[in-house]
Amino acid sequence: PRLAQYSVEAELDKRGGKKFGPPNGKKMTIFFDDVSMPEVNKWGDQTTLELVRLAVEYGGFYFLDKDKRGDFKTCENLQYLAAKQHPGSGKNDIPNRLKRPLNSCQHLTT
């Protein structure tokens, strides 16, 4: 999950206080490719997807820096797009907590 968070944070500029966003007041789309891939740990969690849920549902992340750990970093002007396959054949279903804030569109091929 750290790598996913660092990848998003690397593209954001500080806007003031604990608010961050894309440079020059622009908007940014973050594409999460194949969210059905993360492994399920022994507690039944997919930690990377919990990070995605946190970003989508609450609009940001928690700081990873030791001196600011526990503080919430608000990310503005971001929109999220994700792709996944149906569960099975090595693909996992995404948690219901992540399904709730997302809209679903299916494209079936024959």
Helices and strands as residue ranges (DSSP letters): H 2-9, E 13-16, E 19-21, G 23-25, E 28-32, H 47-58, E 60-62, E 72-75, E 78-82, H 96-99
